[in-house]
Amino acid sequence: MLHANKYDVLSETISEAKKEKINIVWFKRDLRLQDHLPLKNAEESNLRYLCIYIIDPVIMKHPDNSLRHQRFIYHSILDMNKKLDKYDKEVLIFQKETHTVFNYLSKKFSINTIFSYQESGTKLSWDIDKKVTKYCKAKDVNWIQYQRDGIIRGIRNRENWDKNWYINMSEPIIKNTFIKHKKLNFKNPFAIENSLLIDLASYPKDFQPAGEDYANKYLNSFTESRGKNYSKFISKPMESRKSCGRISVYLAWGNISIKQAYQHIKNHSNYAQHKRSFNGILIRLKWHCHFIQKFEVECEYEYRCVNAGYEEVKYTDNSQYIEDWKKGNTGLPLVDASMRCLKQTGWLNFRMRAMLVSVLCHHFDSNWKHGANHLANLFLDYEPGIHYTQFQMQAGTTGINTVRIYNPVKQSKNHDPDGIFIRKWIPELLEVPNNFIHEPWKMTAIDMTILNLELDYVKPKIDIIEAAKAARIKAWGHRKDSIVKREKKRIVKLHTRNNLAKRN
């Protein structure tokens, strides 16, 4: 037995020696070739490297995941591979559990280093990362995770966070070249299954196109022309579709970095001419990172209230109201138009997103948890760190932010006065005149006879004024709760600048 064990060890050692030593670049939410530090360092290494993306079935089954996200990811990688092909390189896509993929690669190669960006994802993605860390220790693999977009891992407060963010944004853009190493050829046993491949290959025309080139086209068109009206139309559901940056989806999946966007806008020749609008989007790039930083510190916001004191709040949670809200069938025109638009295109301006959350949580008295994953599925630009923190901010469960209860009729009259956006997405209201477009339920039988209308549109099941009044009393009243007050102090200390924390 002793001799057999020695031979086994010797055989294993010889087998390991025959394996090619390689590095791996593991792509996550960083689907680009430029301003990419893991790629740069892999290319500068003396070892050949493998570029991989993993479609993990466990993540695919998670309630925040949807096919539209996977389609955007897939087509982003296709775009990358078109460019890499001339350098005899590619990003390989594996459809298998992450730990299985790395175990398989360990059998084929001797893995020296895994290069990747840190991911501020859901707890599930964090748990997967912990398994990879365990694997790396067991296999003596070096895993280098680089800071992403100014998000700092492991901080306990925001001391110097703003200063460090601006320093990060000022660093040179990384210019990658791909001439040193050729790709590693081997058969991928975990290639995308045909059934999924068929779904991924079909890309809806109403979605923003994926990839690094389109990210730069949208960024360029913003600074060249569209951005001049950014501040003017930011709250308008129709006009904002053109005047907003429209780069959120490219930032969410990493087709461009925050740094690339920041420097492009800040240094553009049109900056001085459109300073207000350009500064408006620049500050939102910083907010983008601010909210992800909150989630990086406490990813539990995905399934629990930011302020633990709100876990005790009771809601009506009317299942019919929630279902009507999801289908865009509430009888509130701007709410329904926004939801239907989002379903079709994957994008909506911020004010309309906030209004959707407000109506669900306040007017319909529903727990935010009944709607968070629904919108996560619909947002093509879904970013966990922004989504769950912002959703709760609008739901009023942070205990530190002003409770905003959006009146959907007032929003409609202010931001879609002629009902152009409403009529585009609710064909049932196409012939309704402007004086009724925001509140069609106010039309009487006589009105419809005079207008020769047969209205096939539901009436709202709630009185929005009374519902808002009850929600306001409930939301503000609970802020007096002792746990809410105690949690507020903790949150302020953890997530705000030191001078603001002291002030509170």
C-alpha positions in Angstrom: 0.0 0.0 0.0 2.8 2.4 0.8 4.5 1.7 -2.5 1.2 2.2 -4.4 0.6 5.6 -2.7 4.1 6.7 -3.7 3.5 5.7 -7.3 0.2 7.5 -7.3 1.8 10.7 -6.0 4.6 10.4 -8.5 2.1 9.8 -11.3 0.1 12.9 -10.3 3.3 15.0 -10.1 4.3 14.0 -13.6 0.7 14.6 -14.9 0.8 18.1 -13.3 4.2 18.8 -14.9 2.7 18.1 -18.4 0.0 20.7 -18.0 0.5 24.1 -19.5 0.7 26.8 -16.9 -1.8 29.6 -17.7 -3.6 32.6 -16.3 -7.4 33.2 -16.5 -9.3 36.5 -17.1 -12.7 36.0 -15.5 -15.3 38.4 -16.9 -18.3 39.4 -14.8 -19.8 42.9 -15.1 -16.9 44.2 -17.1 -17.7 43.2 -20.7 -15.2 45.4 -22.6 -11.7 45.3 -23.9 -10.5 48.8 -23.1 -9.8 50.4 -19.7 -9.7 46.8 -18.4 -6.9 46.2 -15.8 -7.3 42.3 -15.6 -6.8 42.1 -19.3 -3.8 44.4 -19.3 -2.0 42.4 -16.6 -2.9 39.1 -18.2 -1.5 40.3 -21.5 1.7 41.6 -19.9 2.3 38.3 -18.1 4.7 35.7 -19.6 1.9 33.1 -19.5 -0.8 32.5 -22.0 -4.3 33.2 -20.7 -7.8 32.1 -21.1 -10.7 34.6 -21.2 -13.9 33.2 -19.7 -17.5 34.1 -18.8 -19.6 31.8 -16.8 -23.4 31.4 -17.1 -24.0 29.8 -13.7 -27.4 28.0 -13.6 -27.7 28.9 -9.9 -27.5 32.6 -10.8 -29.9 32.0 -13.8 -32.5 30.7 -11.4 -32.2 33.6 -8.9 -35.3 35.8 -8.9 -33.5 38.9 -10.0 -32.3 37.3 -13.2 -34.0 37.5 -16.6 -33.5 36.4 -20.2 -33.1 40.0 -21.3 -30.0 40.4 -19.1 -28.5 37.2 -20.5 -29.2 38.4 -24.0 -27.4 41.7 -23.4 -24.4 39.8 -21.9 -24.3 37.3 -24.7 -24.3 40.0 -27.5 -21.7 42.0 -25.6 -19.4 39.0 -25.6 -20.1 38.5 -29.3 -19.0 42.1 -29.9 -15.8 41.4 -27.9 -15.1 38.3 -29.8 -15.4 40.0 -33.2 -12.6 42.3 -32.2 -10.5 39.6 -30.5 -10.8 37.3 -33.5 -8.1 39.2 -35.5 -5.7 38.6 -32.6 -6.5 34.9 -32.5 -8.3 35.3 -29.1 -11.8 34.8 -27.8 -13.9 34.9 -24.6 -15.2 31.4 -23.9 -18.7 31.1 -22.4 -19.3 28.2 -20.0 -22.8 27.2 -19.0 -22.2 25.4 -15.7 -21.8 25.9 -12.0 -18.8 28.2 -11.4 -16.9 25.7 -9.1 -17.4 23.0 -11.7 -15.9 25.2 -14.4 -12.8 26.0 -12.4 -12.4 22.3 -11.3 -12.5 21.3 -14.9 -10.0 23.9 -16.0 -7.7 22.7 -13.3 -7.6 19.3 -14.8 -6.7 20.7 -18.2 -4.2 23.3 -17.2 -2.0 24.4 -14.3 -3.7 27.7 -13.3 -1.3 30.2 -12.0 -3.5 33.4 -11.6 -7.1 34.4 -12.0 -7.5 38.1 -12.9 -10.9 39.7 -12.4 -12.7 42.8 -11.1 -14.5 42.7 -7.8 -18.2 42.3 -8.1 -20.6 44.1 -5.8 -23.4 41.7 -6.5 -26.1 39.9 -4.6 -25.4 37.6 -1.7 -25.6 34.7 -4.1 -22.7 36.1 -6.2 -20.8 36.8 -3.0 -21.3 33.2 -1.9 -20.0 31.9 -5.2 -17.0 34.1 -4.9 -16.3 32.6 -1.5 -16.4 29.2 -3.0 -13.9 30.3 -5.6 -11.7 31.7 -2.9 -11.8 28.3 -1.2 -10.9 26.6 -4.4 -8.0 28.9 -5.1 -6.5 28.2 -1.6 -6.9 24.4 -2.1 -5.3 24.5 -5.6 -2.7 27.2 -4.7 -4.1 29.5 -7.3 -3.6 33.3 -7.0 -6.8 35.2 -7.5 -6.3 39.0 -8.0 -9.5 41.0 -7.8 -9.2 44.6 -8.9 -11.2 47.5 -7.6 -14.1 48.4 -9.9 -15.3 51.9 -10.7 -14.2 53.5 -7.4 -16.0 50.9 -5.2 -13.8 50.1 -2.2 -14.1 46.7 -0.5 -13.9 46.3 3.2 -14.5 49.9 4.3 -16.2 50.7 7.6 -17.1 54.3 6.9 -16.9 56.9 4.1 -13.9 58.8 5.3 -12.0 60.2 2.2 -14.3 58.2 -0.1 -15.3 61.2 -2.2 -11.6 62.2 -2.5 -10.6 58.7 -3.5 -13.4 58.5 -6.0 -12.2 61.6 -7.9 -8.6 60.3 -7.8 -9.8 57.1 -9.3 -11.7 59.0 -12.0 -8.6 61.0 -12.9 -6.4 58.0 -13.5 -5.3 57.3 -17.2 -7.6 55.2 -19.4 -6.0 51.8 -19.9 -5.2 51.2 -23.6 -5.1 47.5 -24.1 -3.4 45.6 -27.0 -3.7 41.9 -27.7 -0.6 41.0 -29.7 1.5 39.1 -27.3 -0.3 35.8 -26.7 -2.4 33.5 -28.9 -5.6 31.8 -27.7 -5.6 28.4 -26.0 -7.4 25.8 -28.1 -9.5 23.1 -26.4 -13.0 21.8 -26.6 -15.4 23.4 -24.2 -17.6 20.7 -22.6 -19.9 23.3 -21.0 -20.7 25.4 -24.1 -24.1 27.1 -24.1 -26.9 24.6 -24.5 -28.8 24.8 -27.8 -32.2 25.7 -26.3 -30.7 28.7 -24.4 -28.5 29.6 -27.4 -31.6 30.0 -29.6 -33.1 32.4 -27.0 -29.9 34.4 -26.6 -29.4 34.8 -30.3 -32.7 36.6 -30.7 -32.2 40.2 -29.6 -35.3 42.5 -29.4 -35.1 45.5 -31.7 -36.6 47.8 -28.9 -33.7 47.1 -26.6 -30.5 49.2 -26.7 -27.9 47.3 -28.7 -25.2 45.6 -26.7 -21.4 46.1 -26.8 -18.5 48.4 -26.4 -18.9 50.1 -29.8 -22.6 51.0 -29.1 -21.6 52.2 -25.6 -19.2 54.7 -27.1 -21.7 55.7 -29.8 -24.3 56.6 -27.2 -21.7 58.4 -25.1 -20.5 60.4 -28.2 -24.0 61.3 -29.3 -24.8 62.6 -25.8 -21.8 65.0 -25.7 -22.2 66.0 -29.4 -25.9 66.8 -29.4 -28.3 65.0 -27.2 -26.9 66.1 -23.8 -27.7 69.8 -24.3 -31.2 69.1 -23.1 -30.3 66.7 -20.3 -31.3 69.0 -17.4 -34.4 70.3 -19.2 -36.0 67.0 -20.0 -34.6 64.7 -17.4 -38.1 64.1 -15.8 -40.0 63.9 -19.0 -40.9 60.2 -19.8 -40.9 60.8 -23.6 -38.3 63.5 -24.2 -35.8 61.9 -21.7 -35.5 58.9 -23.9 -33.4 61.1 -26.2 -31.9 63.7 -23.9 -30.7 61.4 -21.1 -27.3 59.8 -21.2 -28.7 56.4 -22.0 -25.4 54.8 -21.0 -26.8 53.1 -17.8 -27.0 49.7 -19.4 -23.5 49.9 -20.7 -22.2 50.9 -17.2 -24.3 48.1 -15.6 -22.7 45.4 -17.7 -19.3 47.1 -18.0 -19.3 47.8 -21.8 -17.6 51.1 -20.6 -16.2 52.0 -17.2 -17.4 54.9 -15.1 -13.9 56.4 -15.6 -14.3 56.3 -19.4 -17.7 58.0 -19.2 -16.5 60.6 -16.6 -13.4 61.6 -18.5 -15.2 61.7 -21.9 -17.9 64.1 -20.6 -15.7 66.2 -18.4 -13.1 66.8 -21.1 -15.4 67.2 -24.1 -15.2 70.4 -26.1 -18.9 71.0 -25.5 -18.5 70.9 -21.7 -18.3 74.7 -21.3 -21.3 75.3 -23.5 -23.5 72.8 -21.7 -22.0 72.9 -18.3 -25.2 72.5 -16.3 -26.3 69.4 -18.2 -22.9 67.8 -18.3 -22.3 68.4 -14.6 -25.8 66.9 -14.0 -24.8 63.6 -15.5 -21.3 63.7 -14.0 -22.7 64.0 -10.4 -25.0 61.0 -11.2 -22.0 58.9 -12.2 -20.7 59.6 -8.7 -24.1 58.7 -7.2 -24.0 55.5 -9.2 -20.9 54.5 -7.3 -22.2 55.8 -4.0 -25.2 53.5 -4.1 -23.2 50.5 -5.2 -20.7 51.2 -2.4 -23.6 50.9 0.1 -24.6 47.6 -1.4 -20.9 46.4 -1.3 -20.9 47.0 2.4 -24.3 45.4 3.1 -25.6 43.2 0.2 -28.4 42.0 2.5 -30.4 45.0 1.2 -31.5 42.6 -1.5 -33.9 40.9 0.9 -34.1 43.0 4.0 -34.9 46.6 4.8 -32.0 49.0 4.8 -33.3 50.1 8.2 -34.2 47.0 10.2 -36.9 48.9 12.0 -39.1 48.7 8.9 -39.2 44.9 8.9 -42.0 45.1 11.5 -44.3 47.3 9.3 -47.5 45.5 8.2 -48.9 46.0 4.7 -52.2 45.2 3.1 -50.3 43.5 0.2 -53.4 43.2 -2.0 -52.5 40.5 -4.5 -54.8 41.9 -7.2 -53.3 45.4 -6.9 -49.8 44.0 -7.2 -50.7 41.9 -10.2 -52.4 44.9 -11.9 -49.2 47.0 -11.2 -47.0 44.3 -12.8 -49.2 44.1 -15.9 -49.6 47.9 -16.4 -53.3 47.6 -15.7 -53.9 49.8 -12.7 -56.1 52.4 -14.4 -53.6 55.1 -13.7 -52.4 56.1 -17.2 -48.9 57.3 -16.5 -48.2 54.3 -14.2 -49.5 51.8 -16.8 -47.7 53.5 -19.7 -44.5 53.5 -17.7 -44.7 49.8 -16.9 -45.7 48.8 -20.5 -42.8 50.9 -21.9 -40.4 49.3 -19.5 -41.6 45.8 -20.5 -41.1 46.6 -24.2 -37.9 48.6 -24.2 -36.1 47.8 -20.9 -35.5 51.5 -20.1 -37.4 54.2 -18.2 -36.2 57.6 -16.9 -35.6 57.8 -13.1 -38.7 59.8 -12.2 -41.0 57.3 -13.7 -39.1 54.4 -12.0 -39.5 56.2 -8.7 -43.2 56.8 -9.4 -43.7 53.1 -10.1 -42.2 52.1 -6.8 -44.0 54.9 -4.9 -47.4 53.7 -6.2 -46.8 50.1 -5.4 -45.5 50.7 -1.9 -47.4 53.7 -0.8 -50.7 54.0 -2.7 -51.2 50.2 -2.9 -49.7 49.6 0.6 -47.4 46.8 -0.6 -44.2 45.5 0.8 -41.3 46.6 -1.5 -40.2 42.9 -1.7 -43.2 42.2 -3.9 -42.0 44.4 -6.6 -38.2 44.6 -6.4 -37.4 41.5 -8.4 -40.1 42.3 -11.0 -38.5 45.5 -11.9 -35.0 44.0 -11.7 -36.1 41.5 -14.4 -37.4 44.3 -16.6 -34.5 46.8 -16.2 -32.1 46.0 -19.0 -29.6 48.2 -17.0 -30.2 46.2 -13.8 -27.4 46.8 -11.3 -28.0 45.2 -7.9 -26.2 47.9 -5.9 -28.3 50.6 -7.4 -31.5 48.8 -7.7 -32.1 47.6 -4.2 -30.8 50.7 -2.5 -32.8 53.0 -4.7 -35.9 50.9 -4.6 -35.9 51.1 -0.8 -35.2 54.8 -0.8 -38.4 55.3 -2.8 -40.3 52.7 -0.7 -39.4 54.7 2.4 -37.6 51.9 4.3 -34.2 53.6 4.9 -35.3 55.8 7.8 -32.8 58.5 6.7 -34.2 59.8 3.4 -37.3 62.0 2.8 -40.4 59.9 2.1 -41.4 60.7 -1.4 -45.0 59.8 -2.4 -45.5 60.6 -6.0 -49.0 61.6 -7.1 -49.3 59.8 -10.5 -51.9 62.3 -11.8 -49.8 65.3 -10.9 -46.7 63.7 -12.4 -48.7 63.0 -15.6 -50.0 66.6 -15.9 -46.5 68.0 -15.2 -44.4 65.8 -17.3 -46.6 64.4 -20.1 -49.1 67.3 -20.3 -50.4 66.4 -23.8 -50.5 62.7 -23.1 -48.0 61.8 -25.9 -46.2 59.2 -23.8 -49.5 57.8 -22.4 -51.1 57.4 -25.9 -47.9 55.7 -27.3 -48.1 52.9 -24.7 -51.8 52.7 -23.9 -53.6 52.4 -27.3 -56.9 52.1 -25.4 -56.6 55.9 -24.7 -55.6 57.0 -28.2 -58.8 58.9 -28.8 -59.2 60.3 -25.4 -58.9 64.2 -25.4 -56.2 66.0 -23.4 -58.6 67.2 -20.8 -59.4 63.6 -19.8 -56.1 61.8 -20.7 -54.7 62.0 -17.2 -57.9 61.0 -15.4 -60.0 59.0 -18.0 -62.2 57.7 -15.2 -63.7 61.1 -14.8 -65.5 60.9 -18.2 -69.2 60.4 -17.9 -71.4 58.4 -20.2 -72.5 61.7 -21.7 -68.9 62.7 -22.3 -68.2 59.4 -24.1 -71.4 59.8 -26.2 -70.5 63.3 -27.3 -66.9 62.1 -28.1 -68.2 59.0 -29.7 -65.9 56.9 -27.5 -66.1 53.3 -26.2 -63.4 53.2 -23.5 -61.8 49.8 -23.0 -59.6 50.8 -20.1 -59.9 49.9 -16.5 -60.8 52.3 -13.7 -58.4 52.7 -10.8 -59.4 50.6 -7.8 -58.1 53.2 -5.3 -58.7 56.8 -4.5 -55.1 58.1 -5.0 -55.6 61.1 -2.7 -56.9 59.1 0.2 -54.4 56.3 -0.4 -51.5 58.8 -0.3 -52.8 60.4 2.9 -52.9 57.1 4.7 -49.5 56.2 3.3 -48.0 59.5 4.5 -49.3 59.0 8.0 -48.0 55.4 8.1 -44.6 56.2 6.7 -43.8 59.3 8.8 -45.4 57.8 11.9 -43.1 54.7 11.9 -40.0 56.9 11.8 -40.6 57.5 15.5 -40.1 53.8 16.2 -37.1 53.2 18.6 -35.5 50.6 16.3 -35.8 52.9 13.3 -34.1 55.7 15.3 -31.3 53.5 16.5 -30.8 52.1 12.9 -30.7 55.6 11.5 -27.6 56.4 13.6 -25.9 53.3 12.5 -26.7 53.9 8.8 -25.6 57.5 8.9 -22.3 56.5 10.5 -21.7 53.7 8.0 -22.8 55.3 4.7 -22.3 59.1 4.9 -19.2 61.3 5.0 -17.9 61.9 8.5 -18.9 65.5 8.8 -22.4 64.6 7.8 -22.5 61.8 10.3 -21.4 64.1 13.1 -24.0 66.6 12.2 -26.7 64.0 12.6 
